[in-house]
Amino acid sequence: MEKYLIAIDLDGTLRHDDGHISEYSINTIKKLKEKGHIVVTATARPHNHALQVNNDVFKSDYLVCSSGSEVFDIKNDYMINEEFIKYKDVMKLYKYAKKYDLNISFTIGKHEYITKKRRDDTQIQLTDINVLKGKVKEVFVTDPNKLQVKKFINKVKHMNIVLQDFQTEEGFFIVLADNVNKGHGIKTLANYLNVDKIISFGNDENDIPMFEISHMGIAVSNATRDTLNKANKIIESNNEDAVAKYLCKTFSL
């Protein structure tokens, strides 16, 4: 039997809108692993958040997190690959955030450092900017002045907005270094594991790079228009456990 690497986005894809992941989905992932396939989360969430979900749901030996800028071997406690934003660009964004009193978090190592209000106890207050030097994988910007922040980021040459949300009142941007994305992370893991066949699932623009390197890139029906257009196949919505249904049918679980 051919081994597959199956990459699944979390929010809006595997998770229901109320935030939970069904037992049906969890059991489906378990059955796939028992058949010898590798099932991983591919998420914008930083290491600690992604690891918690992995421990609860995927129980995989690997993580692809921080929007693909980190690929981690959990079993061997080994960092397969990390991609960092240039320090000078990080400092430009940090100074801009301080000037306009913006709430912004920097993913450094396995932790998030926040400039203002912490979301929860997993975030660390940023008090020493020296921790930013050469170590930032992902930047998460939240601010009501969405367009102002976006215009500034687009002027910085070596940073790339991989996900943005204008639907919420707060709004957010996820920023990475150039040429870093979930597709880059999944391809890195596939090469590390010497696996040729890749299936990926997503709902947002930051999932499109996964589709581009997959043999089958699959969008849930609640995905954005651009994501639907780039998918090889469209399935039911996240609230209907579409990912688990597709995998059960495809792999005869």
C-alpha positions as CSV (number, residue, x, y, z in Angstrom):
1,M,0.0,0.0,0.0
2,E,1.3,3.4,-1.0
3,K,2.0,5.8,1.9
4,Y,0.4,9.3,1.9
5,L,1.2,12.5,3.6
6,I,-2.1,14.0,4.5
7,A,-2.0,17.7,5.6
8,I,-5.1,19.2,7.2
9,D,-5.7,22.9,8.0
10,L,-7.4,23.4,11.4
11,D,-9.6,26.5,11.6
12,G,-12.4,26.5,9.1
13,T,-11.4,23.1,7.7
14,L,-11.2,20.4,10.4
15,R,-12.7,22.5,13.2
16,H,-16.4,23.3,13.2
17,D,-17.4,26.9,13.4
18,D,-18.0,26.5,17.2
19,G,-14.3,25.5,17.6
20,H,-14.7,21.8,18.3
21,I,-13.3,18.9,16.3
22,S,-15.6,15.9,16.2
23,E,-14.9,12.4,17.5
24,Y,-15.6,11.2,14.0
25,S,-12.7,13.3,12.6
26,I,-10.4,12.2,15.5
27,N,-11.2,8.5,14.9
28,T,-10.7,8.9,11.2
29,I,-7.2,10.3,11.7
30,K,-6.4,7.4,14.1
31,K,-7.5,4.8,11.5
32,L,-5.4,6.5,8.8
33,K,-2.3,6.3,11.0
34,E,-3.0,2.7,11.7
35,K,-2.9,2.1,8.0
36,G,0.5,3.6,7.9
37,H,-0.3,7.1,6.5
38,I,1.2,10.3,8.0
39,V,-1.4,12.8,9.0
40,V,-0.3,16.2,10.1
41,T,-1.8,19.6,11.0
42,A,-0.7,22.4,8.7
43,T,-1.7,25.5,10.6
44,A,-0.9,29.2,11.0
45,R,-0.9,28.6,14.8
46,P,2.5,28.8,16.5
47,H,4.3,25.8,18.0
48,N,2.6,25.5,21.4
49,H,-1.0,25.9,20.1
50,A,-0.3,23.5,17.3
51,L,1.3,21.0,19.6
52,Q,-1.7,21.0,21.9
53,V,-4.0,20.2,19.0
54,N,-1.7,17.6,17.8
55,N,-1.6,15.9,21.2
56,D,-5.4,16.0,21.4
57,V,-6.3,15.1,17.8
58,F,-3.5,14.1,15.4
59,K,-1.1,12.4,17.7
60,S,1.4,12.8,14.9
61,D,5.2,12.7,15.2
62,Y,5.4,15.9,13.2
63,L,4.2,19.5,13.1
64,V,3.9,22.0,10.3
65,C,3.0,25.2,12.0
66,S,3.5,29.0,12.0
67,S,2.1,29.0,8.4
68,G,4.9,26.6,7.2
69,S,7.8,28.5,8.7
70,E,8.4,25.7,11.2
71,V,8.6,22.0,10.5
72,F,9.3,20.0,13.6
73,D,10.0,16.3,14.4
74,I,8.2,15.8,17.8
75,K,9.3,12.3,18.4
76,N,13.0,13.1,18.1
77,D,12.7,16.7,19.4
78,Y,14.3,17.9,16.2
79,M,13.7,21.1,14.2
80,I,13.6,19.9,10.6
81,N,13.4,23.4,9.2
82,E,12.8,27.0,10.3
83,E,12.5,30.1,8.2
84,F,13.1,33.6,9.7
85,I,12.0,37.1,8.7
86,K,15.0,39.4,8.2
87,Y,15.8,41.2,11.4
88,K,15.8,44.7,9.8
89,D,12.3,44.0,8.5
90,V,11.2,42.8,11.9
91,M,12.5,46.0,13.5
92,K,10.7,48.1,11.0
93,L,7.4,46.4,11.9
94,Y,8.1,46.6,15.6
95,K,8.9,50.3,15.5
96,Y,5.8,50.9,13.4
97,A,3.7,49.0,15.9
98,K,5.1,50.9,18.9
99,K,4.6,54.3,17.1
100,Y,0.9,53.6,16.4
101,D,0.3,51.5,19.6
102,L,-0.6,48.3,17.7
103,N,-1.0,44.9,19.2
104,I,1.4,42.6,17.5
105,S,2.9,39.2,18.3
106,F,6.2,37.7,17.2
107,T,6.7,33.9,17.0
108,I,10.1,33.1,18.3
109,G,11.2,29.5,18.9
110,K,8.2,27.8,20.5
111,H,6.7,30.9,22.0
112,E,4.8,34.1,21.1
113,Y,5.9,37.5,22.3
114,I,3.3,40.2,22.4
115,T,3.7,44.0,22.4
116,K,0.5,44.9,24.3
117,K,-2.4,42.8,25.6
118,R,-1.8,39.1,26.0
119,R,-4.5,36.8,24.6
120,D,-3.8,34.1,27.2
121,D,-1.1,32.7,29.4
122,T,0.7,31.1,26.5
123,Q,1.9,34.5,25.3
124,I,4.9,36.3,26.8
125,Q,5.0,40.1,27.2
126,L,7.8,41.5,25.0
127,T,10.1,43.6,27.2
128,D,13.5,43.0,25.6
129,I,13.6,43.6,21.9
130,N,16.9,41.7,21.7
131,V,14.9,38.5,21.6
132,L,13.7,39.5,18.2
133,K,17.2,39.4,16.6
134,G,17.3,36.8,13.8
135,K,14.7,34.6,15.4
136,V,11.2,35.7,14.2
137,K,9.4,33.1,12.2
138,E,5.9,34.6,12.0
139,V,4.3,37.9,12.9
140,F,0.6,38.2,13.9
141,V,-0.8,41.7,13.6
142,T,-4.1,42.7,15.1
143,D,-5.5,46.2,14.7
144,P,-8.7,48.0,13.6
145,N,-6.7,50.1,11.1
146,K,-6.4,47.2,8.8
147,L,-5.7,49.1,5.5
148,Q,-3.1,51.3,7.1
149,V,-1.1,48.3,8.4
150,K,-1.5,46.4,5.2
151,K,-0.1,49.3,3.2
152,F,2.9,49.5,5.5
153,I,3.6,45.8,5.3
154,N,3.4,45.8,1.5
155,K,6.2,48.4,1.4
156,V,8.6,46.1,3.3
157,K,10.3,44.1,0.5
158,H,11.1,40.9,2.3
159,M,7.8,40.2,4.1
160,N,4.8,38.5,2.8
161,I,1.2,38.6,4.0
162,V,0.0,35.0,3.8
163,L,-3.4,35.4,5.5
164,Q,-5.6,38.4,6.3
165,D,-9.0,38.7,7.9
166,F,-11.2,41.7,7.3
167,Q,-14.4,40.0,8.6
168,T,-13.8,40.6,12.3
169,E,-13.9,44.0,14.0
170,E,-10.3,43.6,15.1
171,G,-8.9,42.1,11.9
172,F,-5.5,40.5,11.6
173,F,-2.6,39.8,9.3
174,I,-0.1,36.9,9.4
175,V,3.3,37.9,8.0
176,L,6.1,35.6,7.0
177,A,9.4,35.9,5.1
178,D,9.3,35.8,1.3
179,N,8.6,32.5,-0.3
180,V,7.6,30.8,3.0
181,N,4.1,29.3,3.2
182,K,2.3,26.0,4.1
183,G,3.2,24.5,0.8
184,H,6.9,25.1,1.5
185,G,6.5,23.5,4.9
186,I,4.6,20.4,3.7
187,K,7.0,19.8,0.8
188,T,10.0,20.1,3.3
189,L,8.3,17.4,5.5
190,A,7.6,15.2,2.5
191,N,11.2,15.3,1.5
192,Y,12.4,14.6,5.0
193,L,10.1,11.5,5.2
194,N,10.8,10.5,1.6
195,V,7.0,10.5,0.8
196,D,5.8,11.2,-2.7
197,K,2.0,11.3,-2.4
198,I,0.5,14.4,-0.7
199,I,-3.2,15.2,-0.1
200,S,-4.1,18.5,1.5
201,F,-7.2,20.2,2.9
202,G,-7.9,23.9,3.4
203,N,-10.3,26.7,3.4
204,D,-8.3,29.9,3.0
205,E,-5.7,31.6,0.8
206,N,-2.8,30.5,2.9
207,D,-3.8,26.9,2.1
208,I,-3.5,27.4,-1.7
209,P,0.3,26.8,-1.7
210,M,-0.4,23.4,-0.2
211,F,-2.7,22.6,-3.1
212,E,0.0,23.6,-5.5
213,I,2.4,20.9,-4.2
214,S,-0.2,18.2,-3.6
215,H,-1.4,15.4,-5.8
216,M,-4.9,16.4,-4.6
217,G,-5.7,19.8,-3.0
218,I,-9.1,19.7,-1.5
219,A,-11.2,22.7,-0.3
220,V,-14.2,22.6,2.0
221,S,-17.3,24.3,0.6
222,N,-17.1,27.1,3.1
223,A,-13.6,28.1,1.7
224,T,-12.9,31.5,0.2
225,R,-13.6,32.0,-3.5
226,D,-9.9,32.0,-4.5
227,T,-9.3,28.8,-2.5
228,L,-12.3,27.1,-4.1
229,N,-11.0,28.1,-7.6
230,K,-7.5,26.6,-6.9
231,A,-8.7,23.3,-5.5
232,N,-8.7,20.0,-7.4
233,K,-11.8,19.1,-5.6
234,I,-14.5,20.7,-3.4
235,I,-16.2,18.8,-0.6
236,E,-18.8,19.6,2.0
237,S,-18.3,22.2,4.7
238,N,-16.2,22.0,7.9
239,N,-19.4,21.7,9.9
240,E,-20.4,18.6,8.1
241,D,-17.1,16.7,8.9
242,A,-16.3,16.8,5.2
243,V,-12.6,16.1,5.6
244,A,-13.3,12.9,7.6
245,K,-16.0,11.8,5.2
246,Y,-13.7,12.2,2.2
247,L,-10.9,10.3,3.8
248,C,-13.1,7.5,5.0
249,K,-14.4,7.0,1.5
250,T,-11.1,7.4,-0.3
251,F,-9.1,5.1,2.0
252,S,-12.0,2.6,2.7
253,L,-11.9,3.1,6.5
